[in-house]
C-alpha cells in the first residue's frame, strides 16, 4: 500500500451515510483522494451524483473489511464485488459529495495557494 502525500478527509453529515461509516475511521474522518470533486459522476439506483474518491491507499485491511461488510448490504451487492472494487486500482470507490464537509490537507492547501 503506497502512502499518498494527501491527508484530506471527509466528514459525512447525512445520518444514514454517517452511520454506515461510523467507527471505522478515527473521529469518523473518511480518507479521500483530495479535496476536489471527481470530474466524473457516479450512479446509484439510476441517480447521478458528484463524489469524492475514497483513498484506498489510506485504508488499512481491518477498515477495508469493515467497509466491505457495511457497503455490500447497503448497495445490495455481494461482498466479493465490493472486495474486487477495493483491489482493482482502476475502480474508484465514490463518496457522495452532498452533506459532506471536506478538510483540506497541508499538501493541497499549499497547491491552492
ABEGO torsion letter per residue (X at the ends): XBBBABABBBBBABAAAAAAABGABBGGBBBBAEABBBABBBBBGGBBBBBBBBBAAABBAAAAAAAAAAAAAAAGBBAAAAAAAAABAABBBBBBABGBBBBBBAAAAAAAX
